[in-house]
Amino acid sequence: MVALSSFPVLSALAALTLTSALAVPLTSTAAPFQADVPAGWAQRPYPNNLPGLIVIAPGTPPPVVLQFFYAPYKGTGNDAKALAEFIGGVEGSMRGDGRGTVKRLSTRTVTVGGIKGTQREYDLTVKANRVTVHTSIWYGVSARNLLSFQSTYGNRATPAQKAALGKVLSSVKFK
């Protein structure tokens, strides 16, 4: 018997099929976009009635949390300035009024669903217990929203869970 891995194209197709079979659409109809998220992960509204949703991997503590935030925004013609201010505000909030430290690891331009944005990787450390988590955030500006799509995970996350945000970003379609 010949192993499937002997045929790289067939092996890649099998992996793609398996991956896509494990994805389900977001359940939020209020979101200004549609995306596929991992099946079996809990989907919840964003806290405090803010515009967004959270997708949580199973397990205690959850090894990965995906957050999709879409603040209302009306384009003013200077979206680059709005994006820079939005990123600055998000980064400032990650410090938690000095209760944590943020180390930016990388920045790159990434286009999601036709919208050119910025993706940044961070390590966040809570000062009280010295726990560090990794966060990846894609920031963008659409005609109606400031967008922040984020993955946060600790050291218990599997490689597939760590890759979840990238797969979700590749499935995003704006309404």
C-alpha positions as CSV (number, residue, x, y, z in Angstrom):
1,M,0.0,0.0,0.0
2,V,1.3,3.5,-0.9
3,A,1.0,6.2,1.7
4,L,-0.9,9.3,0.9
5,S,2.1,11.3,1.9
6,S,3.9,9.9,-1.1
7,F,1.7,12.2,-3.2
8,P,2.2,15.8,-1.9
9,V,-0.7,17.2,-3.8
10,L,-3.1,14.6,-2.5
11,S,-1.7,14.9,1.0
12,A,-2.2,18.7,0.9
13,L,-5.8,18.2,-0.4
14,A,-6.6,15.8,2.4
15,A,-5.2,18.3,5.0
16,L,-7.2,21.1,3.4
17,T,-10.4,19.0,3.5
18,L,-9.9,18.0,7.1
19,T,-9.1,21.6,8.1
20,S,-12.2,23.1,6.3
21,A,-14.4,20.3,7.8
22,L,-13.5,21.5,11.2
23,A,-14.6,25.1,10.6
24,V,-18.1,26.6,11.2
25,P,-19.4,30.1,10.4
26,L,-19.6,32.7,13.1
27,T,-23.1,32.8,14.5
28,S,-23.3,36.6,14.9
29,T,-25.5,38.2,12.3
30,A,-24.7,41.7,13.7
31,A,-21.0,41.4,12.7
32,P,-20.1,43.4,9.6
33,F,-18.2,40.4,8.3
34,Q,-18.5,36.6,8.0
35,A,-15.8,34.2,8.9
36,D,-15.2,30.5,9.7
37,V,-14.0,29.6,13.2
38,P,-13.0,26.2,14.6
39,A,-15.9,23.9,15.3
40,G,-16.5,23.1,18.9
41,W,-15.3,26.5,20.1
42,A,-17.8,28.6,22.1
43,Q,-19.0,31.8,20.5
44,R,-20.1,34.6,22.8
45,P,-21.0,38.3,22.5
46,Y,-18.3,40.8,23.4
47,P,-18.5,41.9,27.1
48,N,-20.3,45.0,28.2
49,N,-22.5,45.1,25.0
50,L,-19.5,46.3,23.0
51,P,-19.6,45.6,19.2
52,G,-17.8,42.3,18.8
53,L,-17.7,38.7,19.7
54,I,-15.4,36.2,21.4
55,V,-14.6,32.6,20.3
56,I,-13.1,30.4,23.1
57,A,-11.3,27.1,22.6
58,P,-12.5,24.3,24.9
59,G,-10.5,23.5,28.0
60,T,-9.8,25.0,31.4
61,P,-8.1,27.5,31.3
62,P,-9.0,28.1,27.7
63,P,-5.8,27.7,25.7
64,V,-6.9,30.2,23.1
65,V,-9.3,33.1,22.9
66,L,-10.2,34.8,19.7
67,Q,-11.7,38.3,19.9
68,F,-13.4,40.2,17.0
69,F,-14.0,43.8,17.8
70,Y,-15.7,46.2,15.3
71,A,-16.1,49.8,16.6
72,P,-18.4,52.0,14.6
73,Y,-16.4,54.4,12.4
74,K,-17.3,56.9,9.7
75,G,-14.4,57.4,7.2
76,T,-13.0,60.9,7.3
77,G,-10.5,60.5,4.4
78,N,-7.6,60.0,6.7
79,D,-8.0,56.3,7.6
80,A,-4.2,55.9,8.2
81,K,-4.4,58.4,11.0
82,A,-7.5,56.8,12.4
83,L,-5.8,53.3,12.3
84,A,-2.7,54.6,14.0
85,E,-4.8,56.2,16.8
86,F,-6.9,53.0,17.1
87,I,-3.8,50.8,17.4
88,G,-2.3,53.2,20.0
89,G,-5.5,53.0,22.1
90,V,-5.5,49.2,21.9
91,E,-1.9,48.9,22.8
92,G,-2.4,51.3,25.7
93,S,-5.3,49.3,27.1
94,M,-3.1,46.1,27.0
95,R,-0.9,47.7,29.7
96,G,-3.8,47.7,32.1
97,D,-2.9,51.0,33.8
98,G,0.6,49.7,34.6
99,R,-0.5,46.2,35.8
100,G,1.1,44.6,32.8
101,T,3.9,44.9,30.3
102,V,3.7,44.7,26.5
103,K,6.5,43.6,24.3
104,R,5.9,44.1,20.6
105,L,7.5,41.3,18.7
106,S,6.7,42.1,15.0
107,T,4.6,44.2,12.7
108,R,3.6,43.4,9.1
109,T,1.0,44.5,6.5
110,V,-1.7,42.0,6.0
111,T,-4.8,42.2,3.8
112,V,-8.0,40.6,5.2
113,G,-11.1,40.3,3.1
114,G,-9.8,43.0,0.8
115,I,-8.9,45.5,3.6
116,K,-5.3,46.3,4.0
117,G,-4.3,46.4,7.7
118,T,-1.6,45.9,10.2
119,Q,-0.9,42.7,12.1
120,R,1.2,42.8,15.2
121,E,2.5,40.1,17.6
122,Y,3.0,40.8,21.3
123,D,4.0,39.1,24.5
124,L,1.9,40.4,27.5
125,T,3.1,39.8,31.0
126,V,0.8,40.4,34.0
127,K,3.0,41.9,36.8
128,A,1.1,40.4,39.7
129,N,1.8,36.8,38.8
130,R,4.4,37.1,36.0
131,V,2.3,35.1,33.6
132,T,3.0,35.8,29.9
133,V,0.6,35.2,27.1
134,H,1.1,35.7,23.3
135,T,-1.2,37.9,21.4
136,S,-1.6,38.4,17.7
137,I,-3.8,41.3,16.5
138,W,-4.9,42.3,13.0
139,Y,-6.0,45.9,12.9
140,G,-7.9,47.4,10.0
141,V,-10.3,50.2,8.9
142,S,-13.4,49.5,6.8
143,A,-15.9,52.1,5.5
144,R,-18.0,51.6,8.7
145,N,-15.7,50.1,11.4
146,L,-12.4,50.1,13.1
147,L,-11.5,46.5,13.3
148,S,-9.4,44.4,15.7
149,F,-9.2,40.7,15.2
150,Q,-7.1,39.1,18.0
151,S,-5.8,35.7,19.2
152,T,-4.5,35.3,22.7
153,Y,-2.9,32.1,24.0
154,G,-0.7,30.7,26.7
155,N,1.9,27.9,26.7
156,R,-0.8,25.1,26.7
157,A,-2.1,26.0,23.2
158,T,-1.4,23.4,20.5
159,P,0.2,24.4,17.2
160,A,-3.3,24.1,15.5
161,Q,-4.9,26.3,18.1
162,K,-2.1,28.9,17.7
163,A,-2.7,28.9,13.9
164,A,-6.5,29.5,14.3
165,L,-6.4,33.2,13.8
166,G,-4.5,32.9,10.5
167,K,-7.1,30.5,9.2
168,V,-10.0,32.7,10.4
169,L,-8.4,35.8,8.8
170,S,-8.2,33.9,5.5
171,S,-11.9,33.2,5.6
172,V,-13.1,36.7,6.3
173,K,-15.6,38.3,4.0
174,F,-17.0,41.7,4.7
175,K,-20.7,42.4,4.2
